[in-house]
Amino acid sequence: MNIYINNKETETKSATLAELAAELGLPEKGVAMAVQQNMIQRTAWAETKLSEGANILIIKAACGG
């Protein structure tokens, strides 16, 4: 299916947000994700289903100044 990750069209076979995180190799900590502009708690990633055209925002924490 095709989804949008940070406004870039991406093809994925992932059915849930947790599967997408694994597919993208996201780290265990320091990452937040939103679906359709709604932040999803990490504990709910496995239950959050993805659908065609979903808009996913991924935010990675960064250190520095």
TIMI-463675 format. One record per atom (N, C-alpha, C, CB): z, y, x; atom name; residue number from 1. Coordinates in steps of 0.2 Angstrom, whole numbers, plus 5000, padded with zeros to 4 digits. Atoms other than C-alpha are relative to their C-alpha. Glycine has a CB too. Example, Ala and Ser with C-alpha at 12.3 -4.5 7.8 and 13.67 -1.06 7.14 Angstrom:
<nodes>
<node><z>5000</z><y>4994</y><x>5004</x><atomo>N</atomo><num>1</num></node>
<node><z>5039</z><y>4978</y><x>5062</x><atomo>CA</atomo><num>1</num></node>
<node><z>5000</z><y>5006</y><x>5004</x><atomo>C</atomo><num>1</num></node>
<node><z>5006</z><y>5000</y><x>4995</x><atomo>CB</atomo><num>1</num></node>
<node><z>4999</z><y>4994</y><x>4996</x><atomo>N</atomo><num>2</num></node>
<node><z>5036</z><y>4995</y><x>5068</x><atomo>CA</atomo><num>2</num></node>
<node><z>5003</z><y>5005</y><x>4996</x><atomo>C</atomo><num>2</num></node>
<node><z>4993</z><y>5002</y><x>5002</x><atomo>CB</atomo><num>2</num></node>
</nodes>
This chain:
<nodes>
<node><z>5000</z><y>4994</y><x>5004</x><atomo>N</atomo><num>1</num></node>
<node><z>5000</z><y>5000</y><x>5000</x><atomo>CA</atomo><num>1</num></node>
<node><z>5000</z><y>5006</y><x>5004</x><atomo>C</atomo><num>1</num></node>
<node><z>5006</z><y>5000</y><x>4995</x><atomo>CB</atomo><num>1</num></node>
<node><z>5000</z><y>4994</y><x>4997</x><atomo>N</atomo><num>2</num></node>
<node><z>4998</z><y>5018</y><x>5005</x><atomo>CA</atomo><num>2</num></node>
<node><z>5006</z><y>5004</y><x>4998</x><atomo>C</atomo><num>2</num></node>
<node><z>4993</z><y>5004</y><x>4999</x><atomo>CB</atomo><num>2</num></node>
<node><z>4994</z><y>4995</y><x>5002</x><atomo>N</atomo><num>3</num></node>
<node><z>5013</z><y>5030</y><x>5006</x><atomo>CA</atomo><num>3</num></node>
<node><z>4999</z><y>5005</y><x>5005</x><atomo>C</atomo><num>3</num></node>
<node><z>5007</z><y>4996</y><x>5001</x><atomo>CB</atomo><num>3</num></node>
<node><z>5000</z><y>4994</y><x>4996</x><atomo>N</atomo><num>4</num></node>
<node><z>5016</z><y>5046</y><x>5014</x><atomo>CA</atomo><num>4</num></node>
<node><z>5007</z><y>5001</y><x>5004</x><atomo>C</atomo><num>4</num></node>
<node><z>4999</z><y>5007</y><x>4996</x><atomo>CB</atomo><num>4</num></node>
<node><z>4994</z><y>5000</y><x>4996</x><atomo>N</atomo><num>5</num></node>
<node><z>5028</z><y>5047</y><x>5029</x><atomo>CA</atomo><num>5</num></node>
<node><z>5000</z><y>5007</y><x>5003</x><atomo>C</atomo><num>5</num></node>
<node><z>5001</z><y>4995</y><x>5005</x><atomo>CB</atomo><num>5</num></node>
<node><z>5000</z><y>4994</y><x>4997</x><atomo>N</atomo><num>6</num></node>
<node><z>5033</z><y>5065</y><x>5034</x><atomo>CA</atomo><num>6</num></node>
<node><z>4993</z><y>5004</y><x>4999</x><atomo>C</atomo><num>6</num></node>
<node><z>5001</z><y>5000</y><x>5007</x><atomo>CB</atomo><num>6</num></node>
<node><z>5006</z><y>4997</y><x>5002</x><atomo>N</atomo><num>7</num></node>
<node><z>5017</z><y>5071</y><x>5025</x><atomo>CA</atomo><num>7</num></node>
<node><z>4993</z><y>4997</y><x>5003</x><atomo>C</atomo><num>7</num></node>
<node><z>5000</z><y>5007</y><x>5001</x><atomo>CB</atomo><num>7</num></node>
<node><z>5006</z><y>5003</y><x>4997</x><atomo>N</atomo><num>8</num></node>
<node><z>5005</z><y>5059</y><x>5034</x><atomo>CA</atomo><num>8</num></node>
<node><z>4999</z><y>4993</y><x>4997</x><atomo>C</atomo><num>8</num></node>
<node><z>5002</z><y>4998</y><x>5008</x><atomo>CB</atomo><num>8</num></node>
<node><z>5001</z><y>5006</y><x>5003</x><atomo>N</atomo><num>9</num></node>
<node><z>4997</z><y>5045</y><x>5025</x><atomo>CA</atomo><num>9</num></node>
<node><z>5000</z><y>4994</y><x>5004</x><atomo>C</atomo><num>9</num></node>
<node><z>4993</z><y>5000</y><x>4996</x><atomo>CB</atomo><num>9</num></node>
<node><z>4999</z><y>5006</y><x>4996</x><atomo>N</atomo><num>10</num></node>
<node><z>5002</z><y>5028</y><x>5031</x><atomo>CA</atomo><num>10</num></node>
<node><z>4999</z><y>4994</y><x>4996</x><atomo>C</atomo><num>10</num></node>
<node><z>5007</z><y>5000</y><x>5003</x><atomo>CB</atomo><num>10</num></node>
<node><z>5000</z><y>5006</y><x>5004</x><atomo>N</atomo><num>11</num></node>
<node><z>4998</z><y>5010</y><x>5026</x><atomo>CA</atomo><num>11</num></node>
<node><z>5006</z><y>4996</y><x>5002</x><atomo>C</atomo><num>11</num></node>
<node><z>4993</z><y>4997</y><x>5002</x><atomo>CB</atomo><num>11</num></node>
<node><z>4994</z><y>5004</y><x>4998</x><atomo>N</atomo><num>12</num></node>
<node><z>5013</z><y>4998</y><x>5025</x><atomo>CA</atomo><num>12</num></node>
<node><z>4999</z><y>4994</y><x>4995</x><atomo>C</atomo><num>12</num></node>
<node><z>5006</z><y>5004</y><x>4999</x><atomo>CB</atomo><num>12</num></node>
<node><z>4999</z><y>5006</y><x>5004</x><atomo>N</atomo><num>13</num></node>
<node><z>5017</z><y>4981</y><x>5019</x><atomo>CA</atomo><num>13</num></node>
<node><z>5007</z><y>4999</y><x>4997</x><atomo>C</atomo><num>13</num></node>
<node><z>4998</z><y>4993</y><x>5004</x><atomo>CB</atomo><num>13</num></node>
<node><z>4993</z><y>5000</y><x>5001</x><atomo>N</atomo><num>14</num></node>
<node><z>5035</z><y>4985</y><x>5017</x><atomo>CA</atomo><num>14</num></node>
<node><z>5001</z><y>5001</y><x>4992</x><atomo>C</atomo><num>14</num></node>
<node><z>5004</z><y>5005</y><x>5004</x><atomo>CB</atomo><num>14</num></node>
<node><z>4999</z><y>4999</y><x>5007</x><atomo>N</atomo><num>15</num></node>
<node><z>5042</z><y>4983</y><x>4999</x><atomo>CA</atomo><num>15</num></node>
<node><z>5006</z><y>5005</y><x>4999</x><atomo>C</atomo><num>15</num></node>
<node><z>5001</z><y>4993</y><x>4997</x><atomo>CB</atomo><num>15</num></node>
<node><z>4994</z><y>4996</y><x>5001</x><atomo>N</atomo><num>16</num></node>
<node><z>5059</z><y>4992</y><x>5002</x><atomo>CA</atomo><num>16</num></node>
<node><z>5000</z><y>5005</y><x>5006</x><atomo>C</atomo><num>16</num></node>
<node><z>5006</z><y>4996</y><x>5000</x><atomo>CB</atomo><num>16</num></node>
<node><z>4999</z><y>4995</y><x>4995</x><atomo>N</atomo><num>17</num></node>
<node><z>5065</z><y>5007</y><x>5012</x><atomo>CA</atomo><num>17</num></node>
<node><z>5003</z><y>4996</y><x>5007</x><atomo>C</atomo><num>17</num></node>
<node><z>5005</z><y>5005</y><x>4998</x><atomo>CB</atomo><num>17</num></node>
<node><z>4997</z><y>5004</y><x>4995</x><atomo>N</atomo><num>18</num></node>
<node><z>5075</z><y>4994</y><x>5023</x><atomo>CA</atomo><num>18</num></node>
<node><z>4994</z><y>4997</y><x>5004</x><atomo>C</atomo><num>18</num></node>
<node><z>5005</z><y>4995</y><x>4998</x><atomo>CB</atomo><num>18</num></node>
<node><z>5006</z><y>5003</y><x>4997</x><atomo>N</atomo><num>19</num></node>
<node><z>5059</z><y>4985</y><x>5027</x><atomo>CA</atomo><num>19</num></node>
<node><z>4996</z><y>5005</y><x>5004</x><atomo>C</atomo><num>19</num></node>
<node><z>4996</z><y>4996</y><x>4995</x><atomo>CB</atomo><num>19</num></node>
<node><z>5004</z><y>4995</y><x>4997</x><atomo>N</atomo><num>20</num></node>
<node><z>5050</z><y>5001</y><x>5031</x><atomo>CA</atomo><num>20</num></node>
<node><z>5004</z><y>5002</y><x>5007</x><atomo>C</atomo><num>20</num></node>
<node><z>4999</z><y>5006</y><x>4995</x><atomo>CB</atomo><num>20</num></node>
<node><z>4996</z><y>4998</y><x>4994</x><atomo>N</atomo><num>21</num></node>
<node><z>5064</z><y>5006</y><x>5043</x><atomo>CA</atomo><num>21</num></node>
<node><z>4999</z><y>4995</y><x>5006</x><atomo>C</atomo><num>21</num></node>
<node><z>5007</z><y>5001</y><x>4999</x><atomo>CB</atomo><num>21</num></node>
<node><z>5001</z><y>5005</y><x>4995</x><atomo>N</atomo><num>22</num></node>
<node><z>5062</z><y>4989</y><x>5052</x><atomo>CA</atomo><num>22</num></node>
<node><z>4993</z><y>5000</y><x>5003</x><atomo>C</atomo><num>22</num></node>
<node><z>5002</z><y>4993</y><x>4997</x><atomo>CB</atomo><num>22</num></node>
<node><z>5007</z><y>5000</y><x>4998</x><atomo>N</atomo><num>23</num></node>
<node><z>5043</z><y>4990</y><x>5052</x><atomo>CA</atomo><num>23</num></node>
<node><z>4999</z><y>5006</y><x>5005</x><atomo>C</atomo><num>23</num></node>
<node><z>4996</z><y>5001</y><x>4994</x><atomo>CB</atomo><num>23</num></node>
<node><z>5001</z><y>4994</y><x>4996</x><atomo>N</atomo><num>24</num></node>
<node><z>5044</z><y>5008</y><x>5060</x><atomo>CA</atomo><num>24</num></node>
<node><z>5005</z><y>4999</y><x>5007</x><atomo>C</atomo><num>24</num></node>
<node><z>5002</z><y>5006</y><x>4996</x><atomo>CB</atomo><num>24</num></node>
<node><z>4995</z><y>5001</y><x>4994</x><atomo>N</atomo><num>25</num></node>
<node><z>5058</z><y>5002</y><x>5073</x><atomo>CA</atomo><num>25</num></node>
<node><z>5005</z><y>5006</y><x>5000</x><atomo>C</atomo><num>25</num></node>
<node><z>4996</z><y>5000</y><x>5006</x><atomo>CB</atomo><num>25</num></node>
<node><z>4995</z><y>4994</y><x>5000</x><atomo>N</atomo><num>26</num></node>
<node><z>5070</z><y>5016</y><x>5067</x><atomo>CA</atomo><num>26</num></node>
<node><z>5007</z><y>4997</y><x>5003</x><atomo>C</atomo><num>26</num></node>
<node><z>5001</z><y>5002</y><x>4993</x><atomo>CB</atomo><num>26</num></node>
<node><z>4993</z><y>5001</y><x>4997</x><atomo>N</atomo><num>27</num></node>
<node><z>5087</z><y>5016</y><x>5076</x><atomo>CA</atomo><num>27</num></node>
<node><z>5005</z><y>4998</y><x>4995</x><atomo>C</atomo><num>27</num></node>
<node><z>5002</z><y>5005</y><x>5005</x><atomo>CB</atomo><num>27</num></node>
<node><z>4994</z><y>5002</y><x>5004</x><atomo>N</atomo><num>28</num></node>
<node><z>5103</z><y>5009</y><x>5068</x><atomo>CA</atomo><num>28</num></node>
<node><z>5003</z><y>5007</y><x>4997</x><atomo>C</atomo><num>28</num></node>
<node><z>5004</z><y>4995</y><x>5003</x><atomo>CB</atomo><num>28</num></node>
<node><z>4996</z><y>4994</y><x>5002</x><atomo>N</atomo><num>29</num></node>
<node><z>5111</z><y>5027</y><x>5068</x><atomo>CA</atomo><num>29</num></node>
<node><z>4995</z><y>5006</y><x>5002</x><atomo>C</atomo><num>29</num></node>
<node><z>5006</z><y>5000</y><x>5005</x><atomo>CB</atomo><num>29</num></node>
<node><z>5003</z><y>4993</y><x>4999</x><atomo>N</atomo><num>30</num></node>
<node><z>5105</z><y>5045</y><x>5068</x><atomo>CA</atomo><num>30</num></node>
<node><z>4993</z><y>5001</y><x>4996</x><atomo>C</atomo><num>30</num></node>
<node><z>4998</z><y>5000</y><x>5007</x><atomo>CB</atomo><num>30</num></node>
<node><z>5007</z><y>4999</y><x>5004</x><atomo>N</atomo><num>31</num></node>
<node><z>5091</z><y>5043</y><x>5055</x><atomo>CA</atomo><num>31</num></node>
<node><z>5002</z><y>5000</y><x>4992</x><atomo>C</atomo><num>31</num></node>
<node><z>4996</z><y>4993</y><x>5001</x><atomo>CB</atomo><num>31</num></node>
<node><z>4999</z><y>4999</y><x>5007</x><atomo>N</atomo><num>32</num></node>
<node><z>5091</z><y>5049</y><x>5037</x><atomo>CA</atomo><num>32</num></node>
<node><z>4993</z><y>4999</y><x>4996</x><atomo>C</atomo><num>32</num></node>
<node><z>5003</z><y>5006</y><x>4998</x><atomo>CB</atomo><num>32</num></node>
<node><z>5007</z><y>5000</y><x>5003</x><atomo>N</atomo><num>33</num></node>
<node><z>5077</z><y>5045</y><x>5024</x><atomo>CA</atomo><num>33</num></node>
<node><z>5001</z><y>5002</y><x>4993</x><atomo>C</atomo><num>33</num></node>
<node><z>4998</z><y>4993</y><x>5000</x><atomo>CB</atomo><num>33</num></node>
<node><z>5000</z><y>4998</y><x>5007</x><atomo>N</atomo><num>34</num></node>
<node><z>5073</z><y>5053</y><x>5007</x><atomo>CA</atomo><num>34</num></node>
<node><z>4993</z><y>4997</y><x>4997</x><atomo>C</atomo><num>34</num></node>
<node><z>5000</z><y>5008</y><x>5000</x><atomo>CB</atomo><num>34</num></node>
<node><z>5006</z><y>5002</y><x>5004</x><atomo>N</atomo><num>35</num></node>
<node><z>5061</z><y>5046</y><x>4994</x><atomo>CA</atomo><num>35</num></node>
<node><z>4999</z><y>5005</y><x>4994</x><atomo>C</atomo><num>35</num></node>
<node><z>5001</z><y>4993</y><x>4997</x><atomo>CB</atomo><num>35</num></node>
<node><z>5002</z><y>4995</y><x>5006</x><atomo>N</atomo><num>36</num></node>
<node><z>5052</z><y>5059</y><x>4982</x><atomo>CA</atomo><num>36</num></node>
<node><z>5006</z><y>5005</y><x>5000</x><atomo>C</atomo><num>36</num></node>
<node><z>5000</z><y>4996</y><x>4994</x><atomo>CB</atomo><num>36</num></node>
<node><z>4996</z><y>4995</y><x>4999</x><atomo>N</atomo><num>37</num></node>
<node><z>5064</z><y>5072</y><x>4989</x><atomo>CA</atomo><num>37</num></node>
<node><z>5008</z><y>4998</y><x>4998</x><atomo>C</atomo><num>37</num></node>
<node><z>4998</z><y>5006</y><x>4996</x><atomo>CB</atomo><num>37</num></node>
<node><z>4993</z><y>5002</y><x>5002</x><atomo>N</atomo><num>38</num></node>
<node><z>5080</z><y>5062</y><x>4985</x><atomo>CA</atomo><num>38</num></node>
<node><z>5003</z><y>4996</y><x>5006</x><atomo>C</atomo><num>38</num></node>
<node><z>5000</z><y>4995</y><x>4994</x><atomo>CB</atomo><num>38</num></node>
<node><z>4997</z><y>5003</y><x>4994</x><atomo>N</atomo><num>39</num></node>
<node><z>5091</z><y>5057</y><x>5000</x><atomo>CA</atomo><num>39</num></node>
<node><z>5003</z><y>4993</y><x>4998</x><atomo>C</atomo><num>39</num></node>
<node><z>5006</z><y>5004</y><x>5003</x><atomo>CB</atomo><num>39</num></node>
<node><z>4997</z><y>5007</y><x>5002</x><atomo>N</atomo><num>40</num></node>
<node><z>5095</z><y>5038</y><x>5000</x><atomo>CA</atomo><num>40</num></node>
<node><z>5005</z><y>4998</y><x>5005</x><atomo>C</atomo><num>40</num></node>
<node><z>4994</z><y>4995</y><x>5000</x><atomo>CB</atomo><num>40</num></node>
<node><z>4995</z><y>5002</y><x>4995</x><atomo>N</atomo><num>41</num></node>
<node><z>5111</z><y>5032</y><x>5008</x><atomo>CA</atomo><num>41</num></node>
<node><z>4997</z><y>4993</y><x>5003</x><atomo>C</atomo><num>41</num></node>
<node><z>5007</z><y>4999</y><x>4996</x><atomo>CB</atomo><num>41</num></node>
<node><z>5002</z><y>5005</y><x>4996</x><atomo>N</atomo><num>42</num></node>
<node><z>5108</z><y>5019</y><x>5021</x><atomo>CA</atomo><num>42</num></node>
<node><z>5002</z><y>4993</y><x>4996</x><atomo>C</atomo><num>42</num></node>
<node><z>5003</z><y>5000</y><x>5007</x><atomo>CB</atomo><num>42</num></node>
<node><z>4998</z><y>5006</y><x>5003</x><atomo>N</atomo><num>43</num></node>
<node><z>5118</z><y>5006</y><x>5011</x><atomo>CA</atomo><num>43</num></node>
<node><z>4995</z><y>4998</y><x>4994</x><atomo>C</atomo><num>43</num></node>
<node><z>5007</z><y>5001</y><x>4997</x><atomo>CB</atomo><num>43</num></node>
<node><z>5004</z><y>5001</y><x>5006</x><atomo>N</atomo><num>44</num></node>
<node><z>5105</z><y>5008</y><x>4997</x><atomo>CA</atomo><num>44</num></node>
<node><z>4993</z><y>4998</y><x>5002</x><atomo>C</atomo><num>44</num></node>
<node><z>5000</z><y>5005</y><x>4995</x><atomo>CB</atomo><num>44</num></node>
<node><z>5007</z><y>5001</y><x>4998</x><atomo>N</atomo><num>45</num></node>
<node><z>5089</z><y>5006</y><x>5008</x><atomo>CA</atomo><num>45</num></node>
<node><z>4997</z><y>4993</y><x>4998</x><atomo>C</atomo><num>45</num></node>
<node><z>5000</z><y>5000</y><x>5008</x><atomo>CB</atomo><num>45</num></node>
<node><z>5002</z><y>5007</y><x>5002</x><atomo>N</atomo><num>46</num></node>
<node><z>5088</z><y>4987</y><x>5004</x><atomo>CA</atomo><num>46</num></node>
<node><z>4998</z><y>5000</y><x>4993</x><atomo>C</atomo><num>46</num></node>
<node><z>5005</z><y>4995</y><x>5002</x><atomo>CB</atomo><num>46</num></node>
<node><z>5002</z><y>5001</y><x>5008</x><atomo>N</atomo><num>47</num></node>
<node><z>5087</z><y>4990</y><x>4985</x><atomo>CA</atomo><num>47</num></node>
<node><z>4995</z><y>5005</y><x>4998</x><atomo>C</atomo><num>47</num></node>
<node><z>5007</z><y>5001</y><x>4996</x><atomo>CB</atomo><num>47</num></node>
<node><z>5004</z><y>4995</y><x>5002</x><atomo>N</atomo><num>48</num></node>
<node><z>5076</z><y>5005</y><x>4986</x><atomo>CA</atomo><num>48</num></node>
<node><z>4993</z><y>4998</y><x>5001</x><atomo>C</atomo><num>48</num></node>
<node><z>5001</z><y>5007</y><x>5004</x><atomo>CB</atomo><num>48</num></node>
<node><z>5006</z><y>5003</y><x>4999</x><atomo>N</atomo><num>49</num></node>
<node><z>5059</z><y>4999</y><x>4982</x><atomo>CA</atomo><num>49</num></node>
<node><z>4995</z><y>5006</y><x>5001</x><atomo>C</atomo><num>49</num></node>
<node><z>4998</z><y>4997</y><x>4993</x><atomo>CB</atomo><num>49</num></node>
<node><z>5005</z><y>4995</y><x>4998</x><atomo>N</atomo><num>50</num></node>
<node><z>5043</z><y>5008</y><x>4988</x><atomo>CA</atomo><num>50</num></node>
<node><z>4994</z><y>4999</y><x>4995</x><atomo>C</atomo><num>50</num></node>
<node><z>4998</z><y>4999</y><x>5007</x><atomo>CB</atomo><num>50</num></node>
<node><z>5006</z><y>5001</y><x>5004</x><atomo>N</atomo><num>51</num></node>
<node><z>5028</z><y>5011</y><x>4977</x><atomo>CA</atomo><num>51</num></node>
<node><z>4994</z><y>5004</y><x>5003</x><atomo>C</atomo><num>51</num></node>
<node><z>5001</z><y>5003</y><x>4993</x><atomo>CB</atomo><num>51</num></node>
<node><z>5006</z><y>4996</y><x>4998</x><atomo>N</atomo><num>52</num></node>
<node><z>5010</z><y>5017</y><x>4980</x><atomo>CA</atomo><num>52</num></node>
<node><z>5001</z><y>5007</y><x>5000</x><atomo>C</atomo><num>52</num></node>
<node><z>4994</z><y>4997</y><x>4996</x><atomo>CB</atomo><num>52</num></node>
<node><z>5000</z><y>4993</y><x>5000</x><atomo>N</atomo><num>53</num></node>
<node><z>5009</z><y>5035</y><x>4985</x><atomo>CA</atomo><num>53</num></node>
<node><z>5007</z><y>5003</y><x>5001</x><atomo>C</atomo><num>53</num></node>
<node><z>4997</z><y>5002</y><x>4994</x><atomo>CB</atomo><num>53</num></node>
<node><z>4993</z><y>4997</y><x>4999</x><atomo>N</atomo><num>54</num></node>
<node><z>5028</z><y>5037</y><x>4988</x><atomo>CA</atomo><num>54</num></node>
<node><z>5000</z><y>5005</y><x>5006</x><atomo>C</atomo><num>54</num></node>
<node><z>5005</z><y>4994</y><x>5001</x><atomo>CB</atomo><num>54</num></node>
<node><z>4999</z><y>4995</y><x>4995</x><atomo>N</atomo><num>55</num></node>
<node><z>5033</z><y>5052</y><x>4998</x><atomo>CA</atomo><num>55</num></node>
<node><z>5006</z><y>4999</y><x>5004</x><atomo>C</atomo><num>55</num></node>
<node><z>4999</z><y>5007</y><x>4997</x><atomo>CB</atomo><num>55</num></node>
<node><z>4994</z><y>5002</y><x>4996</x><atomo>N</atomo><num>56</num></node>
<node><z>5045</z><y>5047</y><x>5012</x><atomo>CA</atomo><num>56</num></node>
<node><z>5001</z><y>5006</y><x>5005</x><atomo>C</atomo><num>56</num></node>
<node><z>5000</z><y>4993</y><x>5003</x><atomo>CB</atomo><num>56</num></node>
<node><z>4998</z><y>4995</y><x>4995</x><atomo>N</atomo><num>57</num></node>
<node><z>5054</z><y>5060</y><x>5023</x><atomo>CA</atomo><num>57</num></node>
<node><z>5005</z><y>4996</y><x>5005</x><atomo>C</atomo><num>57</num></node>
<node><z>5003</z><y>5007</y><x>4997</x><atomo>CB</atomo><num>57</num></node>
<node><z>4995</z><y>5003</y><x>4995</x><atomo>N</atomo><num>58</num></node>
<node><z>5062</z><y>5053</y><x>5039</x><atomo>CA</atomo><num>58</num></node>
<node><z>5002</z><y>5006</y><x>5005</x><atomo>C</atomo><num>58</num></node>
<node><z>4996</z><y>4995</y><x>5004</x><atomo>CB</atomo><num>58</num></node>
<node><z>4997</z><y>4995</y><x>4995</x><atomo>N</atomo><num>59</num></node>
<node><z>5074</z><y>5064</y><x>5049</x><atomo>CA</atomo><num>59</num></node>
<node><z>5004</z><y>4996</y><x>5005</x><atomo>C</atomo><num>59</num></node>
<node><z>5005</z><y>5005</y><x>4996</x><atomo>CB</atomo><num>59</num></node>
<node><z>4997</z><y>5003</y><x>4994</x><atomo>N</atomo><num>60</num></node>
<node><z>5080</z><y>5059</y><x>5066</x><atomo>CA</atomo><num>60</num></node>
<node><z>5005</z><y>5005</y><x>5003</x><atomo>C</atomo><num>60</num></node>
<node><z>4995</z><y>4997</y><x>5005</x><atomo>CB</atomo><num>60</num></node>
<node><z>4995</z><y>4996</y><x>4997</x><atomo>N</atomo><num>61</num></node>
<node><z>5096</z><y>5067</y><x>5073</x><atomo>CA</atomo><num>61</num></node>
<node><z>4998</z><y>5001</y><x>5008</x><atomo>C</atomo><num>61</num></node>
<node><z>5007</z><y>4997</y><x>5000</x><atomo>CB</atomo><num>61</num></node>
<node><z>5002</z><y>4998</y><x>4993</x><atomo>N</atomo><num>62</num></node>
<node><z>5093</z><y>5076</y><x>5090</x><atomo>CA</atomo><num>62</num></node>
<node><z>5006</z><y>5003</y><x>5003</x><atomo>C</atomo><num>62</num></node>
<node><z>4993</z><y>5003</y><x>5001</x><atomo>CB</atomo><num>62</num></node>
<node><z>4995</z><y>4996</y><x>4997</x><atomo>N</atomo><num>63</num></node>
<node><z>5105</z><y>5082</y><x>5103</x><atomo>CA</atomo><num>63</num></node>
<node><z>4997</z><y>5005</y><x>5005</x><atomo>C</atomo><num>63</num></node>
<node><z>5004</z><y>4995</y><x>5005</x><atomo>CB</atomo><num>63</num></node>
<node><z>5003</z><y>4995</y><x>4995</x><atomo>N</atomo><num>64</num></node>
<node><z>5103</z><y>5097</y><x>5114</x><atomo>CA</atomo><num>64</num></node>
<node><z>5001</z><y>5007</y><x>4997</x><atomo>C</atomo><num>64</num></node>
<node><z>4993</z><y>4999</y><x>5001</x><atomo>CB</atomo><num>64</num></node>
<node><z>4998</z><y>4994</y><x>5003</x><atomo>N</atomo><num>65</num></node>
<node><z>5103</z><y>5115</y><x>5111</x><atomo>CA</atomo><num>65</num></node>
<node><z>4994</z><y>5005</y><x>5002</x><atomo>C</atomo><num>65</num></node>
<node><z>5006</z><y>5003</y><x>5003</x><atomo>CB</atomo><num>65</num></node>
</nodes>
